[in-house]
Amino acid sequence: MQHGGSMGHSSSGGPLRRALALGSHLYQRHPLLIKCVTSGIGFAFGDVLTHLAAARARPMTRYSPRRTALMAAAGLCVAGPAGHVFLGWMEQHVMAATPMR
């Protein structure tokens, strides 16, 4: 059974491999930006999941897009930069003192 043209494998890998390569490239060039954006997305996704769980527990609970936006902003503007700084500190002070095996 043959695969069609768009389903075949290209020499550079599949779409997932290309997306991961692009993400790695962007992370190497803009680590703070990537950490902030992924943190914002994670916070928003977590808030949507929380809304869904609350709606199952209390069916009259209404979804709040404002709250999701605020959570995304908290991830983007607070948690992302704070995590970047903290991990940088950890790499310099903790990881440098830990012997490699």
N, CA and C atoms as an extended XYZ file, in Angstrom:
303
Properties=species:S:1:pos:R:3:atomname:S:1:resname:S:1:resid:I:1 pbc="F F F"
N         0.844       -1.183        0.000 N   MET     1
C         0.000        0.000        0.000 CA  MET     1
C         0.883        1.238        0.000 C   MET     1
N         0.651        2.157       -0.934 N   GLN     2
C         1.470        3.359       -1.040 CA  GLN     2
C         0.779        4.537       -0.383 C   GLN     2
N         1.619        5.432        0.099 N   HIS     3
C         1.097        6.666        0.678 CA  HIS     3
C         1.008        7.717       -0.415 C   HIS     3
N         0.030        8.619       -0.298 N   GLY     4
C        -0.098        9.726       -1.229 CA  GLY     4
C         1.016       10.732       -1.037 C   GLY     4
N         1.106       11.689       -1.915 N   GLY     5
C         2.169       12.681       -1.874 CA  GLY     5
C         2.262       13.436       -0.568 C   GLY     5
N         1.137       13.894       -0.025 N   SER     6
C         1.187       14.680        1.205 CA  SER     6
C         1.373       13.804        2.437 C   SER     6
N         1.132       12.486        2.301 N   MET     7
C         1.255       11.590        3.434 CA  MET     7
C         2.639       10.951        3.506 C   MET     7
N         3.445       11.116        2.465 N   GLY     8
C         4.766       10.509        2.434 CA  GLY     8
C         5.717       11.218        3.382 C   GLY     8
N         6.884       10.614        3.556 N   HIS     9
C         7.887       11.182        4.445 CA  HIS     9
C         8.824       12.057        3.636 C   HIS     9
N         9.065       13.264        4.099 N   SER    10
C        10.013       14.132        3.427 CA  SER    10
C        11.393       13.904        4.009 C   SER    10
N        12.408       14.408        3.334 N   SER    11
C        13.780       14.203        3.795 CA  SER    11
C        14.052       14.941        5.095 C   SER    11
N        13.282       15.977        5.420 N   SER    12
C        13.524       16.730        6.643 CA  SER    12
C        12.686       16.221        7.816 C   SER    12
N        11.955       15.152        7.641 N   GLY    13
C        11.140       14.602        8.721 CA  GLY    13
C         9.699       15.041        8.587 C   GLY    13
N         8.883       14.508        9.470 N   GLY    14
C         7.462       14.823        9.448 CA  GLY    14
C         7.174       16.174       10.055 C   GLY    14
N         5.908       16.563       10.068 N   PRO    15
C         5.533       17.878       10.600 CA  PRO    15
C         5.875       18.049       12.075 C   PRO    15
N         5.759       16.981       12.856 N   LEU    16
C         6.089       17.091       14.278 CA  LEU    16
C         7.580       17.346       14.461 C   LEU    16
N         8.392       16.624       13.702 N   ARG    17
C         9.844       16.806       13.788 CA  ARG    17
C        10.232       18.223       13.362 C   ARG    17
N         9.599       18.723       12.318 N   ARG    18
C         9.896       20.097       11.854 CA  ARG    18
C         9.449       21.120       12.896 C   ARG    18
N         8.283       20.898       13.509 N   ALA    19
C         7.796       21.825       14.538 CA  ALA    19
C         8.729       21.827       15.742 C   ALA    19
N         9.204       20.650       16.148 N   LEU    20
C        10.139       20.577       17.272 CA  LEU    20
C        11.463       21.249       16.935 C   LEU    20
N        11.930       21.081       15.713 N   ALA    21
C        13.176       21.728       15.295 CA  ALA    21
C        13.011       23.245       15.294 C   ALA    21
N        11.876       23.720       14.815 N   LEU    22
C        11.617       25.165       14.826 CA  LEU    22
C        11.543       25.681       16.253 C   LEU    22
N        10.838       24.953       17.123 N   GLY    23
C        10.742       25.356       18.524 CA  GLY    23
C        12.102       25.402       19.189 C   GLY    23
N        12.939       24.424       18.911 N   SER    24
C        14.287       24.403       19.477 CA  SER    24
C        15.105       25.585       18.975 C   SER    24
N        14.984       25.872       17.691 N   HIS    25
C        15.701       27.015       17.110 CA  HIS    25
C        15.241       28.324       17.752 C   HIS    25
N        13.932       28.504       17.874 N   LEU    26
C        13.411       29.731       18.488 CA  LEU    26
C        13.816       29.833       19.951 C   LEU    26
N        13.818       28.701       20.655 N   TYR    27
C        14.215       28.710       22.066 CA  TYR    27
C        15.678       29.129       22.213 C   TYR    27
N        16.522       28.659       21.318 N   GLN    28
C        17.944       29.030       21.376 CA  GLN    28
C        18.136       30.525       21.124 C   GLN    28
N        17.333       31.096       20.248 N   ARG    29
C        17.472       32.522       19.903 CA  ARG    29
C        16.737       33.439       20.865 C   ARG    29
N        15.590       33.009       21.403 N   HIS    30
C        14.741       33.863       22.246 CA  HIS    30
C        14.217       33.083       23.459 C   HIS    30
N        15.093       32.662       24.367 N   PRO    31
C        14.620       31.811       25.460 CA  PRO    31
C        13.596       32.480       26.375 C   PRO    31
N        13.780       33.745       26.702 N   LEU    32
C        12.826       34.429       27.577 CA  LEU    32
C        11.454       34.534       26.917 C   LEU    32
N        11.419       34.927       25.664 N   LEU    33
C        10.149       35.060       24.944 CA  LEU    33
C         9.412       33.727       24.882 C   LEU    33
N        10.128       32.663       24.540 N   ILE    34
C         9.494       31.348       24.427 CA  ILE    34
C         8.982       30.886       25.783 C   ILE    34
N         9.754       31.090       26.855 N   LYS    35
C         9.301       30.694       28.194 CA  LYS    35
C         8.057       31.479       28.603 C   LYS    35
N         8.020       32.769       28.282 N   CYS    36
C         6.853       33.590       28.631 CA  CYS    36
C         5.614       33.145       27.868 C   CYS    36
N         5.764       32.927       26.567 N   VAL    37
C         4.613       32.533       25.740 CA  VAL    37
C         4.093       31.160       26.160 C   VAL    37
N         4.990       30.193       26.353 N   THR    38
C         4.523       28.862       26.750 CA  THR    38
C         3.906       28.884       28.144 C   THR    38
N         4.421       29.721       29.022 N   SER    39
C         3.828       29.847       30.356 CA  SER    39
C         2.426       30.448       30.254 C   SER    39
N         2.259       31.461       29.433 N   GLY    40
C         0.940       32.065       29.236 CA  GLY    40
C        -0.065       31.072       28.669 C   GLY    40
N         0.381       30.282       27.699 N   ILE    41
C        -0.497       29.267       27.111 CA  ILE    41
C        -0.854       28.221       28.160 C   ILE    41
N         0.129       27.798       28.938 N   GLY    42
C        -0.121       26.801       29.978 CA  GLY    42
C        -1.084       27.295       31.035 C   GLY    42
N        -0.924       28.549       31.461 N   PHE    43
C        -1.834       29.111       32.456 CA  PHE    43
C        -3.254       29.200       31.891 C   PHE    43
N        -3.395       29.631       30.646 N   ALA    44
C        -4.726       29.735       30.035 CA  ALA    44
C        -5.362       28.348       29.905 C   ALA    44
N        -4.585       27.380       29.457 N   PHE    45
C        -5.093       26.017       29.311 CA  PHE    45
C        -5.522       25.454       30.660 C   PHE    45
N        -4.701       25.681       31.678 N   GLY    46
C        -5.056       25.225       33.025 CA  GLY    46
C        -6.334       25.862       33.529 C   GLY    46
N        -6.531       27.138       33.208 N   ASP    47
C        -7.754       27.813       33.642 CA  ASP    47
C        -8.978       27.253       32.924 C   ASP    47
N        -8.843       26.964       31.636 N   VAL    48
C        -9.964       26.368       30.896 CA  VAL    48
C       -10.315       25.004       31.496 C   VAL    48
N        -9.288       24.204       31.827 N   LEU    49
C        -9.560       22.909       32.454 CA  LEU    49
C       -10.255       23.087       33.808 C   LEU    49
N        -9.836       24.098       34.557 N   THR    50
C       -10.468       24.374       35.844 CA  THR    50
C       -11.927       24.773       35.658 C   THR    50
N       -12.203       25.585       34.653 N   HIS    51
C       -13.586       25.957       34.340 CA  HIS    51
C       -14.418       24.707       34.018 C   HIS    51
N       -13.839       23.814       33.223 N   LEU    52
C       -14.574       22.599       32.854 CA  LEU    52
C       -14.863       21.741       34.075 C   LEU    52
N       -13.884       21.601       34.967 N   ALA    53
C       -14.096       20.817       36.188 CA  ALA    53
C       -15.152       21.471       37.077 C   ALA    53
N       -15.109       22.790       37.192 N   ALA    54
C       -16.096       23.504       38.015 CA  ALA    54
C       -17.494       23.354       37.424 C   ALA    54
N       -17.591       23.379       36.108 N   ALA    55
C       -18.897       23.244       35.457 CA  ALA    55
C       -19.480       21.851       35.666 C   ALA    55
N       -18.607       20.837       35.748 N   ARG    56
C       -19.098       19.477       36.009 CA  ARG    56
C       -19.589       19.353       37.447 C   ARG    56
N       -18.885       20.021       38.364 N   ALA    57
C       -19.270       19.939       39.781 CA  ALA    57
C       -20.508       20.783       40.065 C   ALA    57
N       -20.557       21.942       39.447 N   ARG    58
C       -21.692       22.864       39.624 CA  ARG    58
C       -22.156       23.315       38.252 C   ARG    58
N       -23.149       22.651       37.680 N   PRO    59
C       -23.564       22.930       36.299 CA  PRO    59
C       -23.950       24.384       36.008 C   PRO    59
N       -24.287       25.161       36.995 N   MET    60
C       -24.683       26.549       36.746 CA  MET    60
C       -23.478       27.492       36.642 C   MET    60
N       -22.259       26.962       36.816 N   THR    61
C       -21.051       27.776       36.726 CA  THR    61
C       -20.880       28.274       35.301 C   THR    61
N       -20.645       29.569       35.174 N   ARG    62
C       -20.461       30.164       33.847 CA  ARG    62
C       -18.979       30.349       33.553 C   ARG    62
N       -18.627       30.145       32.283 N   TYR    63
C       -17.252       30.342       31.845 CA  TYR    63
C       -16.925       31.836       31.825 C   TYR    63
N       -15.720       32.179       32.301 N   SER    64
C       -15.287       33.571       32.334 CA  SER    64
C       -14.060       33.764       31.447 C   SER    64
N       -14.256       34.263       30.217 N   PRO    65
C       -13.105       34.508       29.346 CA  PRO    65
C       -12.145       35.545       29.945 C   PRO    65
N       -12.694       36.456       30.738 N   ARG    66
C       -11.842       37.468       31.385 CA  ARG    66
C       -10.863       36.800       32.340 C   ARG    66
N       -11.353       35.833       33.114 N   ARG    67
C       -10.473       35.130       34.049 CA  ARG    67
C        -9.394       34.355       33.298 C   ARG    67
N        -9.761       33.711       32.196 N   THR    68
C        -8.780       32.981       31.397 CA  THR    68
C        -7.726       33.938       30.846 C   THR    68
N        -8.164       35.107       30.372 N   ALA    69
C        -7.223       36.106       29.861 CA  ALA    69
C        -6.291       36.605       30.968 C   ALA    69
N        -6.835       36.800       32.165 N   LEU    70
C        -6.005       37.237       33.291 CA  LEU    70
C        -4.988       36.158       33.678 C   LEU    70
N        -5.398       34.919       33.640 N   MET    71
C        -4.469       33.837       33.942 CA  MET    71
C        -3.375       33.746       32.878 C   MET    71
N        -3.749       33.915       31.613 N   ALA    72
C        -2.751       33.914       30.541 CA  ALA    72
C        -1.767       35.065       30.734 C   ALA    72
N        -2.277       36.228       31.111 N   ALA    73
C        -1.410       37.387       31.353 CA  ALA    73
C        -0.480       37.133       32.531 C   ALA    73
N        -0.978       36.474       33.571 N   ALA    74
C        -0.136       36.151       34.729 CA  ALA    74
C         0.990       35.209       34.325 C   ALA    74
N         0.691       34.233       33.501 N   GLY    75
C         1.729       33.328       33.024 CA  GLY    75
C         2.730       34.029       32.138 C   GLY    75
N         2.212       34.854       31.240 N   LEU    76
C         3.055       35.570       30.284 CA  LEU    76
C         3.948       36.603       30.958 C   LEU    76
N         3.377       37.375       31.873 N   CYS    77
C         4.087       38.535       32.447 CA  CYS    77
C         4.756       38.285       33.789 C   CYS    77
N         4.330       37.254       34.517 N   VAL    78
C         4.898       37.024       35.854 CA  VAL    78
C         5.616       35.677       35.919 C   VAL    78
N         4.886       34.591       35.712 N   ALA    79
C         5.468       33.259       35.889 CA  ALA    79
C         6.563       32.963       34.870 C   ALA    79
N         6.371       33.363       33.625 N   GLY    80
C         7.391       33.116       32.594 CA  GLY    80
C         8.710       33.791       32.918 C   GLY    80
N         8.699       35.121       33.137 N   PRO    81
C         9.953       35.792       33.481 CA  PRO    81
C        10.552       35.310       34.805 C   PRO    81
N         9.706       35.074       35.812 N   ALA    82
C        10.215       34.610       37.111 CA  ALA    82
C        10.855       33.230       36.966 C   ALA    82
N        10.227       32.356       36.213 N   GLY    83
C        10.802       31.033       35.978 CA  GLY    83
C        12.120       31.118       35.228 C   GLY    83
N        12.201       32.010       34.257 N   HIS    84
C        13.436       32.202       33.488 CA  HIS    84
C        14.579       32.628       34.404 C   HIS    84
N        14.312       33.605       35.246 N   VAL    85
C        15.343       34.102       36.172 CA  VAL    85
C        15.719       33.012       37.179 C   VAL    85
N        14.726       32.349       37.747 N   PHE    86
C        14.986       31.307       38.741 CA  PHE    86
C        15.800       30.161       38.147 C   PHE    86
N        15.419       29.693       36.966 N   LEU    87
C        16.153       28.593       36.354 CA  LEU    87
C        17.578       29.007       35.989 C   LEU    87
N        17.760       30.259       35.570 N   GLY    88
C        19.110       30.759       35.307 CA  GLY    88
C        19.957       30.751       36.569 C   GLY    88
N        19.355       31.177       37.670 N   TRP    89
C        20.058       31.176       38.952 CA  TRP    89
C        20.409       29.747       39.356 C   TRP    89
N        19.446       28.835       39.192 N   MET    90
C        19.677       27.431       39.549 CA  MET    90
C        20.820       26.841       38.716 C   MET    90
N        20.845       27.143       37.431 N   GLU    91
C        21.908       26.617       36.578 CA  GLU    91
C        23.272       27.126       37.014 C   GLU    91
N        23.350       28.381       37.433 N   GLN    92
C        24.631       28.957       37.848 CA  GLN    92
C        25.066       28.492       39.231 C   GLN    92
N        24.144       28.401       40.156 N   HIS    93
C        24.520       28.148       41.541 CA  HIS    93
C        24.339       26.715       42.017 C   HIS    93
N        23.337       26.040       41.542 N   VAL    94
C        23.076       24.691       42.021 CA  VAL    94
C        23.669       23.655       41.076 C   VAL    94
N        23.344       23.778       39.807 N   MET    95
C        23.826       22.793       38.837 CA  MET    95
C        25.348       22.840       38.719 C   MET    95
N        25.955       24.022       38.847 N   ALA    96
C        27.404       24.132       38.760 CA  ALA    96
C        28.081       23.417       39.918 C   ALA    96
N        27.416       23.349       41.060 N   ALA    97
C        27.995       22.715       42.253 CA  ALA    97
C        27.718       21.210       42.310 C   ALA    97
N        26.837       20.717       41.434 N   THR    98
C        26.484       19.299       41.425 CA  THR    98
C        27.422       18.551       40.497 C   THR    98
N        28.159       17.571       41.018 N   PRO    99
C        29.069       16.820       40.139 CA  PRO    99
C        28.287       15.959       39.129 C   PRO    99
N        28.791       15.911       37.922 N   MET   100
C        28.183       15.082       36.886 CA  MET   100
C        28.703       13.656       37.038 C   MET   100
N        27.857       12.667       36.847 N   ARG   101
C        28.290       11.267       36.941 CA  ARG   101
C        28.441       10.682       35.575 C   ARG   101
